[in-house]
Amino acid sequence: FAFRLPTVTFNAEGETSLNFYGSTMAALYQSGQDSGGTQGLVAYDKNGNPTSKLPTTMTFSYPMVGRFGVRYVQWKNGVPEKKGVASEGDEELFDVEFDLVWEGWSALTDYNLQLDGYIKLAGAQNAQEIQFQPVIIPRQYKDTWSFRLGGHYHPLSFLDLQGGVYYETGAVPGRYTNIDFAGFDRIGVGLGTTFKYDRYSLSVAYSHIFQSTIDVSLDQTEVYKQFPLQKTPPQDVSAEAEPLKVGAGRFETSYDIVSVALKAHF
């Protein structure tokens, strides 16, 4: 049994580059860049210094994790003298292990991006500072449960075979489905083998993960375009604002993992 706590909150720091897709704003911003900040639309950091990259912080949380597992081992030459503890000369014939894993993903409610600065029309009289609003991307993740069953078979001294399967509940609610992380209900299967020679071992493994297909309608989605120069639209926006919704559609995902490991034992 193992438990990792507490919930971990990250406060990542970086920079945001600006791009204006409207032709007028884009031309004004390019003019500000070309003039060195004396004419046109210019971005400033919180200290009033012209900049092409705004200081940005991103805050989000990662979960607590609890694990519980049981394992059965069959030894080749009977149970070791110290029960369950292998010593030189003792070899496992096979084992079977079951694990139950809980991850508290409900701690991840949103991504909160703070753009530290503002823009202003340089060279214009009475030009007002336009502050950047926070960009808050709602996630509203759910806690997940994972049920895992696997084991290995050791038929020869130089060969070990592994296999396993698991089922995991999804963390991502349908109405907050986005294209960044596909955390849906999933089933995974894996196979592997290990070759041993003297003090060296080579392991090769492959797994495939099947994930649920998610259909999200325009009425269901709570994912919106966001504009950092104006306040984020509320979740109960009127029908006129529906084109701002960007989370509708069908999400189909699956993926494969191949791993290779070379170990030396001294």
C-alpha beads as a LAMMPS data file, in Angstrom:
LAMMPS data file: protein, C-alpha beads

266 atoms
265 bonds

1 atom types
1 bond types

-500.0 500.0 xlo xhi
-500.0 500.0 ylo yhi
-500.0 500.0 zlo zhi

Masses

1 110.0

Atoms # bond

1 1 1 0.000 0.000 0.000
2 1 1 1.270 3.473 -0.812
3 1 1 -0.172 6.969 -0.614
4 1 1 1.302 10.170 -2.032
5 1 1 0.177 13.471 -0.589
6 1 1 -0.524 16.347 -0.481
7 1 1 -2.093 17.781 -3.632
8 1 1 0.720 19.583 -5.507
9 1 1 0.125 23.077 -6.880
10 1 1 2.399 24.299 -9.667
11 1 1 3.048 27.945 -10.407
12 1 1 4.854 27.812 -13.748
13 1 1 6.510 30.913 -15.180
14 1 1 7.130 31.742 -18.814
15 1 1 6.435 34.231 -21.578
16 1 1 3.590 34.810 -24.012
17 1 1 4.109 36.083 -27.568
18 1 1 1.291 38.147 -29.064
19 1 1 -0.395 37.611 -32.424
20 1 1 -3.305 39.731 -33.648
21 1 1 -5.441 38.072 -36.315
22 1 1 -7.555 41.111 -37.160
23 1 1 -5.790 43.008 -39.988
24 1 1 -6.118 46.430 -38.347
25 1 1 -4.798 45.339 -34.937
26 1 1 -2.087 43.244 -36.580
27 1 1 -0.883 46.211 -38.645
28 1 1 -0.859 48.522 -35.611
29 1 1 1.068 45.958 -33.555
30 1 1 3.600 45.409 -36.345
31 1 1 4.050 49.180 -36.540
32 1 1 4.794 49.239 -32.825
33 1 1 7.416 46.507 -33.269
34 1 1 9.030 48.242 -36.260
35 1 1 9.201 51.635 -34.534
36 1 1 10.776 50.283 -31.370
37 1 1 7.738 51.172 -29.310
38 1 1 7.352 54.822 -30.314
39 1 1 4.405 54.461 -32.724
40 1 1 1.583 51.984 -33.126
41 1 1 0.225 49.361 -30.761
42 1 1 2.816 48.443 -28.135
43 1 1 2.821 45.791 -25.402
44 1 1 4.307 46.675 -21.996
45 1 1 5.178 44.601 -18.957
46 1 1 3.837 45.604 -15.531
47 1 1 6.807 47.980 -15.047
48 1 1 5.969 49.906 -18.212
49 1 1 8.806 48.517 -20.343
50 1 1 8.000 47.814 -24.024
51 1 1 8.184 44.093 -24.746
52 1 1 7.341 41.549 -27.419
53 1 1 6.858 38.784 -24.821
54 1 1 4.621 39.213 -21.802
55 1 1 5.687 37.605 -18.499
56 1 1 3.110 34.896 -17.779
57 1 1 2.326 32.591 -14.882
58 1 1 0.245 29.419 -15.135
59 1 1 -1.236 27.847 -12.009
60 1 1 -2.640 24.319 -11.824
61 1 1 -2.798 21.397 -9.382
62 1 1 -1.810 17.725 -9.497
63 1 1 -3.468 14.992 -7.434
64 1 1 -2.864 12.827 -4.455
65 1 1 -2.404 9.160 -5.422
66 1 1 -3.257 6.012 -3.488
67 1 1 -2.167 2.477 -4.470
68 1 1 -2.975 -0.960 -3.123
69 1 1 -1.581 -4.196 -4.535
70 1 1 -1.387 -7.913 -3.837
71 1 1 1.065 -10.366 -5.442
72 1 1 1.291 -14.146 -5.624
73 1 1 4.651 -15.795 -6.429
74 1 1 5.352 -19.397 -7.448
75 1 1 9.007 -20.377 -6.933
76 1 1 10.838 -22.916 -9.107
77 1 1 12.443 -24.761 -6.217
78 1 1 9.859 -24.311 -3.518
79 1 1 9.455 -21.395 -1.132
80 1 1 12.792 -19.810 -0.075
81 1 1 13.989 -20.374 3.474
82 1 1 13.010 -16.812 4.288
83 1 1 9.457 -16.906 3.017
84 1 1 8.902 -14.509 0.120
85 1 1 12.515 -13.256 0.164
86 1 1 14.678 -14.433 -2.732
87 1 1 18.353 -15.157 -2.303
88 1 1 21.030 -16.351 -4.711
89 1 1 19.881 -19.576 -6.373
90 1 1 16.172 -18.918 -5.842
91 1 1 14.173 -18.235 -9.007
92 1 1 10.555 -17.287 -9.570
93 1 1 8.617 -19.473 -11.991
94 1 1 5.760 -17.000 -12.342
95 1 1 3.843 -14.327 -10.463
96 1 1 0.427 -12.668 -10.647
97 1 1 -0.229 -9.167 -9.329
98 1 1 -3.394 -7.104 -8.897
99 1 1 -3.260 -3.368 -8.249
100 1 1 -5.952 -0.822 -7.432
101 1 1 -4.983 2.828 -8.002
102 1 1 -6.916 5.966 -7.046
103 1 1 -5.842 9.381 -8.354
104 1 1 -7.492 12.537 -6.982
105 1 1 -7.735 14.424 -10.264
106 1 1 -10.635 16.525 -8.952
107 1 1 -7.855 18.784 -7.631
108 1 1 -7.380 20.031 -11.212
109 1 1 -10.264 22.473 -11.620
110 1 1 -8.713 24.823 -14.184
111 1 1 -5.601 26.234 -15.825
112 1 1 -5.167 29.835 -14.701
113 1 1 -2.930 31.979 -16.906
114 1 1 -2.027 35.493 -15.780
115 1 1 -0.540 37.737 -18.465
116 1 1 1.425 40.385 -16.622
117 1 1 1.151 43.569 -18.677
118 1 1 -0.946 45.721 -20.957
119 1 1 -1.073 47.257 -24.441
120 1 1 -1.357 50.907 -25.431
121 1 1 -1.439 52.920 -28.648
122 1 1 1.934 54.688 -28.521
123 1 1 2.182 58.176 -29.995
124 1 1 -1.547 58.867 -29.573
125 1 1 -2.906 61.514 -27.224
126 1 1 -4.836 60.317 -24.180
127 1 1 -4.228 56.683 -25.127
128 1 1 -5.565 54.318 -22.464
129 1 1 -3.848 51.273 -21.088
130 1 1 -5.702 48.048 -21.929
131 1 1 -4.903 45.460 -19.276
132 1 1 -4.708 41.781 -20.154
133 1 1 -7.381 39.692 -18.443
134 1 1 -6.632 36.269 -16.946
135 1 1 -7.193 33.296 -19.233
136 1 1 -8.947 30.622 -17.183
137 1 1 -9.426 27.289 -18.929
138 1 1 -11.906 25.170 -16.942
139 1 1 -10.989 21.496 -16.560
140 1 1 -13.176 20.182 -13.698
141 1 1 -11.433 16.809 -13.729
142 1 1 -12.858 13.825 -11.840
143 1 1 -11.067 11.361 -9.561
144 1 1 -10.032 8.190 -11.389
145 1 1 -9.893 4.513 -10.475
146 1 1 -7.627 1.994 -12.189
147 1 1 -7.808 -1.807 -11.929
148 1 1 -4.638 -3.550 -13.100
149 1 1 -3.818 -7.249 -13.474
150 1 1 -0.527 -8.619 -14.728
151 1 1 2.325 -10.987 -14.200
152 1 1 5.385 -12.709 -15.604
153 1 1 6.480 -16.235 -16.531
154 1 1 10.115 -17.333 -16.253
155 1 1 10.385 -20.583 -18.283
156 1 1 14.150 -20.430 -18.941
157 1 1 17.045 -18.922 -17.028
158 1 1 17.691 -16.398 -19.805
159 1 1 14.063 -15.638 -20.723
160 1 1 11.240 -13.836 -18.935
161 1 1 7.767 -13.145 -20.395
162 1 1 5.416 -10.423 -19.120
163 1 1 1.810 -9.439 -19.794
164 1 1 -0.981 -7.406 -18.299
165 1 1 -4.266 -5.603 -18.750
166 1 1 -5.933 -2.653 -17.013
167 1 1 -9.105 -0.601 -16.977
168 1 1 -9.149 3.049 -15.898
169 1 1 -12.030 5.462 -15.489
170 1 1 -11.738 8.804 -17.276
171 1 1 -10.759 12.072 -15.617
172 1 1 -12.179 14.447 -18.240
173 1 1 -15.913 15.330 -18.049
174 1 1 -17.613 15.339 -21.445
175 1 1 -18.673 18.981 -21.304
176 1 1 -15.061 20.097 -20.641
177 1 1 -13.459 17.824 -23.243
178 1 1 -10.542 19.553 -24.946
179 1 1 -7.852 18.458 -27.404
180 1 1 -4.917 18.813 -25.005
181 1 1 -5.283 15.655 -22.872
182 1 1 -7.437 12.653 -23.764
183 1 1 -8.269 11.323 -20.312
184 1 1 -11.312 9.150 -21.104
185 1 1 -12.353 5.686 -19.941
186 1 1 -9.669 3.354 -21.241
187 1 1 -8.520 -0.241 -21.475
188 1 1 -4.853 -1.087 -21.886
189 1 1 -3.093 -4.332 -22.792
190 1 1 0.634 -4.948 -22.723
191 1 1 3.185 -7.644 -23.561
192 1 1 6.905 -7.788 -22.924
193 1 1 9.936 -10.016 -22.812
194 1 1 13.341 -9.898 -21.155
195 1 1 16.500 -11.648 -22.344
196 1 1 19.305 -12.169 -19.844
197 1 1 22.989 -12.829 -20.498
198 1 1 25.564 -12.802 -17.730
199 1 1 25.137 -9.440 -15.972
200 1 1 23.065 -7.869 -18.714
201 1 1 19.385 -7.910 -19.564
202 1 1 17.458 -6.513 -22.521
203 1 1 13.733 -5.797 -22.139
204 1 1 11.302 -4.989 -24.941
205 1 1 7.641 -4.152 -24.294
206 1 1 4.588 -3.035 -26.252
207 1 1 1.196 -1.810 -25.085
208 1 1 -1.928 -0.507 -26.778
209 1 1 -4.515 1.701 -25.097
210 1 1 -8.125 1.712 -26.271
211 1 1 -10.092 4.803 -25.258
212 1 1 -13.783 5.629 -25.348
213 1 1 -15.071 7.726 -28.218
214 1 1 -16.640 10.939 -26.890
215 1 1 -19.361 12.922 -28.683
216 1 1 -19.960 16.451 -27.381
217 1 1 -22.779 18.595 -28.759
218 1 1 -22.735 22.379 -29.017
219 1 1 -25.321 22.556 -26.242
220 1 1 -23.198 20.404 -23.927
221 1 1 -19.752 21.917 -24.295
222 1 1 -18.380 24.368 -21.766
223 1 1 -15.192 25.116 -23.754
224 1 1 -15.033 28.631 -25.205
225 1 1 -12.732 30.799 -27.212
226 1 1 -11.156 33.308 -24.872
227 1 1 -9.917 36.802 -25.571
228 1 1 -7.429 38.148 -23.015
229 1 1 -8.347 41.759 -23.846
230 1 1 -11.886 41.241 -22.566
231 1 1 -13.447 39.288 -19.753
232 1 1 -14.086 35.593 -20.265
233 1 1 -17.719 34.952 -21.296
234 1 1 -19.780 33.473 -18.450
235 1 1 -20.868 29.865 -18.660
236 1 1 -24.530 30.826 -19.188
237 1 1 -23.923 32.963 -22.267
238 1 1 -26.864 33.618 -24.545
239 1 1 -27.531 31.798 -27.798
240 1 1 -25.994 34.687 -29.724
241 1 1 -22.612 33.800 -28.206
242 1 1 -22.713 30.099 -29.196
243 1 1 -20.165 30.554 -32.029
244 1 1 -17.658 31.227 -29.221
245 1 1 -17.982 27.584 -28.191
246 1 1 -15.143 25.442 -29.520
247 1 1 -15.443 22.173 -27.610
248 1 1 -18.122 20.429 -29.675
249 1 1 -17.345 17.428 -31.843
250 1 1 -16.265 13.771 -31.789
251 1 1 -13.094 12.824 -29.946
252 1 1 -11.538 9.508 -31.009
253 1 1 -8.212 8.482 -29.467
254 1 1 -5.965 5.482 -28.995
255 1 1 -2.233 5.158 -28.654
256 1 1 0.662 2.722 -28.587
257 1 1 3.709 2.605 -26.342
258 1 1 6.935 0.792 -27.229
259 1 1 9.759 0.676 -24.701
260 1 1 13.256 -0.797 -24.728
261 1 1 15.543 -1.072 -21.706
262 1 1 19.119 -2.334 -21.366
263 1 1 20.319 -3.055 -17.826
264 1 1 23.717 -3.985 -16.410
265 1 1 23.892 -5.618 -12.957
266 1 1 27.071 -5.233 -10.881

Bonds

1 1 1 2
2 1 2 3
3 1 3 4
4 1 4 5
5 1 5 6
6 1 6 7
7 1 7 8
8 1 8 9
9 1 9 10
10 1 10 11
11 1 11 12
12 1 12 13
13 1 13 14
14 1 14 15
15 1 15 16
16 1 16 17
17 1 17 18
18 1 18 19
19 1 19 20
20 1 20 21
21 1 21 22
22 1 22 23
23 1 23 24
24 1 24 25
25 1 25 26
26 1 26 27
27 1 27 28
28 1 28 29
29 1 29 30
30 1 30 31
31 1 31 32
32 1 32 33
33 1 33 34
34 1 34 35
35 1 35 36
36 1 36 37
37 1 37 38
38 1 38 39
39 1 39 40
40 1 40 41
41 1 41 42
42 1 42 43
43 1 43 44
44 1 44 45
45 1 45 46
46 1 46 47
47 1 47 48
48 1 48 49
49 1 49 50
50 1 50 51
51 1 51 52
52 1 52 53
53 1 53 54
54 1 54 55
55 1 55 56
56 1 56 57
57 1 57 58
58 1 58 59
59 1 59 60
60 1 60 61
61 1 61 62
62 1 62 63
63 1 63 64
64 1 64 65
65 1 65 66
66 1 66 67
67 1 67 68
68 1 68 69
69 1 69 70
70 1 70 71
71 1 71 72
72 1 72 73
73 1 73 74
74 1 74 75
75 1 75 76
76 1 76 77
77 1 77 78
78 1 78 79
79 1 79 80
80 1 80 81
81 1 81 82
82 1 82 83
83 1 83 84
84 1 84 85
85 1 85 86
86 1 86 87
87 1 87 88
88 1 88 89
89 1 89 90
90 1 90 91
91 1 91 92
92 1 92 93
93 1 93 94
94 1 94 95
95 1 95 96
96 1 96 97
97 1 97 98
98 1 98 99
99 1 99 100
100 1 100 101
101 1 101 102
102 1 102 103
103 1 103 104
104 1 104 105
105 1 105 106
106 1 106 107
107 1 107 108
108 1 108 109
109 1 109 110
110 1 110 111
111 1 111 112
112 1 112 113
113 1 113 114
114 1 114 115
115 1 115 116
116 1 116 117
117 1 117 118
118 1 118 119
119 1 119 120
120 1 120 121
121 1 121 122
122 1 122 123
123 1 123 124
124 1 124 125
125 1 125 126
126 1 126 127
127 1 127 128
128 1 128 129
129 1 129 130
130 1 130 131
131 1 131 132
132 1 132 133
133 1 133 134
134 1 134 135
135 1 135 136
136 1 136 137
137 1 137 138
138 1 138 139
139 1 139 140
140 1 140 141
141 1 141 142
142 1 142 143
143 1 143 144
144 1 144 145
145 1 145 146
146 1 146 147
147 1 147 148
148 1 148 149
149 1 149 150
150 1 150 151
151 1 151 152
152 1 152 153
153 1 153 154
154 1 154 155
155 1 155 156
156 1 156 157
157 1 157 158
158 1 158 159
159 1 159 160
160 1 160 161
161 1 161 162
162 1 162 163
163 1 163 164
164 1 164 165
165 1 165 166
166 1 166 167
167 1 167 168
168 1 168 169
169 1 169 170
170 1 170 171
171 1 171 172
172 1 172 173
173 1 173 174
174 1 174 175
175 1 175 176
176 1 176 177
177 1 177 178
178 1 178 179
179 1 179 180
180 1 180 181
181 1 181 182
182 1 182 183
183 1 183 184
184 1 184 185
185 1 185 186
186 1 186 187
187 1 187 188
188 1 188 189
189 1 189 190
190 1 190 191
191 1 191 192
192 1 192 193
193 1 193 194
194 1 194 195
195 1 195 196
196 1 196 197
197 1 197 198
198 1 198 199
199 1 199 200
200 1 200 201
201 1 201 202
202 1 202 203
203 1 203 204
204 1 204 205
205 1 205 206
206 1 206 207
207 1 207 208
208 1 208 209
209 1 209 210
210 1 210 211
211 1 211 212
212 1 212 213
213 1 213 214
214 1 214 215
215 1 215 216
216 1 216 217
217 1 217 218
218 1 218 219
219 1 219 220
220 1 220 221
221 1 221 222
222 1 222 223
223 1 223 224
224 1 224 225
225 1 225 226
226 1 226 227
227 1 227 228
228 1 228 229
229 1 229 230
230 1 230 231
231 1 231 232
232 1 232 233
233 1 233 234
234 1 234 235
235 1 235 236
236 1 236 237
237 1 237 238
238 1 238 239
239 1 239 240
240 1 240 241
241 1 241 242
242 1 242 243
243 1 243 244
244 1 244 245
245 1 245 246
246 1 246 247
247 1 247 248
248 1 248 249
249 1 249 250
250 1 250 251
251 1 251 252
252 1 252 253
253 1 253 254
254 1 254 255
255 1 255 256
256 1 256 257
257 1 257 258
258 1 258 259
259 1 259 260
260 1 260 261
261 1 261 262
262 1 262 263
263 1 263 264
264 1 264 265
265 1 265 266
